[in-house]
Amino acid sequence: MPQHDDIRGQLREDHDSYLAELEALRAEADEHRCKSRLRALRHAWAIHALAEESVVYRAVEAADPIPVPAVDANARFIEHELIEGLFERLEHGRLGTLEWRARLRVACELIGRHIEHEQEDLFVRLERQLDAGALRLMAEEFERERQRLARLEVPKAA
């Protein structure tokens, strides 16, 4: 993963890769390749979500002079949990069934909305709260946390 000068660049790159992989899953016809791609995406998403929660969300919430309403702050964590649950069901479901395709569509929509809200709210808060040096340090900390989580056997979404 390339190093970014700003945590927002790192998050955008992750977001773009997850959306591209979801589209590839929609088009994948081979069950073995599909399940393998899904497992890899699920693992990457779990690492991203946990690192984002522990590094980015916590720092933003601690530094923000205008606190995010508790409901809004907790919604990000719940969205991560819901997406993990969808990945779990997709991984154990039968590829190509109406139910499986519907779950994949819902996962795509939920991840898309989650990313959109992050980029509209979280990125604005990051820009307002942190200077370029702090954004660079956060990107480095985020990457270290992702690497630490990747070494764990099976990261679970919080």
N, C-alpha and C positions, 0 to 999 in steps of 0.2 A: 504494500500500500504506500503510495507516495506521501511524503510529508507535506503538510499544508502550513501556510503562514497564518491561517485563521481557522478556528474551529468550525466556522460556518462552511468553509470549503470542504472540510473533511466530512461533515454531516451531509452536505449536498451530494458529494460523490457517493457516499453510502446509499443515500435515498435513490439516486439515479440508478445505481446498480441493482437495488432490490426491485424497483419498478420494471427494469429491463428483464430481470430474471423471472418475474411473475408473468410477463408477456410471453417469454420463452416457454414457460410451463403451460400456458394456455394452448400453445401451438404444438407441444410435444406429444407425439402419438405413441412412442415406445414406452411401455410401462416401466421397464427397468431404468431407463434413462430418466424418466420423469420422477420416479421415487428417489433416485440418487440426487437429482437436482433439487428436489424438494427438501431432502435431508440437509443438503449443503446450505440452502437458503435459510432454513429454519435455524440451523446452528449459527450462521452469520448474523441473523436477525437477533437471536438471543444475546449474543455477545454485544452487538451494537446497542440493544435496548438497555442492558445492564450497565454498560459503560456510560451511556448517555444519562441514565438515571443517577448514577453515583458521581459522575464528574460534572456534567453540564447542568442538569436540573437543580441539583443541590446548590451549586455555586450561584446560579441565577436567583434562586429563591432566597438565599442568604444575603445577597448583595442588593436586592431590589428594594428601593425606598417605598415603592408602591406595591404592596404585597398582592400577589395573585390570589383571587378568591380561592379558598380551600377546595371548592368543587372543581374549579378549572385546573388547579395544580394536580389534584388527584386523578382527573380525567386522563392525563397523559399516561400515568402508570396503569390505569385500567385498560386503556387502549392497547398498551404493550401486552397485557395479560390476555385480552381477547384475541389478539393476533396470534399469540402463542397457542391458545386453545384451538383456533382454526387450523394452524399448522399441524397440531397433534391429530386432529380428525382427518385432515387431508392425507397425512402420512399413513394412517391406518385404514383409509377408505379405499374403495375400488375405483381406480382410474377410469374416467370416461363416463361414469354414471351421471344421471341428471343431478343427483345429490352432490357428487364430487365436484362437478362443474359449477354448481350453485355456490358451494363453499369457496371455491377458488375465486369466483367473481366477487363474493362478499369480502374475501381477504384483500383482493386488489382494491376494492373501493375503500375499505377501512384504512388500509395502509396509505392510499392516495390522500384521503382526507386528513389522516394523522400528519403526514408530511406537509401538506398544505398549511395546516394550522401551526405546525412548528415553524415553518419558514415565515409565516405572517406574524406570529407572536414571539416565539422564542428568539428568533434571529434579531428582531427589533430590540428586545430586552438586552441581548448580548451586546449589540452595537451601542445602546444607551449606557450600559453599565461598565463596559470594559474598553480599555485602550488597545492599540495594536499589539503591544507587548503581552498584555494579559490574554488576548485572544490567541496569540501564538503559543503561550505557555499552556493554555487550556487544550489546544490541539495536541500538544506533546503529551500532556497528562492523559487525555482521552486515548491516544494511541498506546501508551504504556498500559493503561487499564484493559484495553482490548487484547493486547498481547498476553497479559496475565490471565485474563478469562479464557483465552484460546487454549492455554496450557491445561486448564481444568478439564476433567474427563467429559462432563456433560453439563454445560451451563444451563441453568433454568431461568426463565423469565421471572422477574420478581412480582 
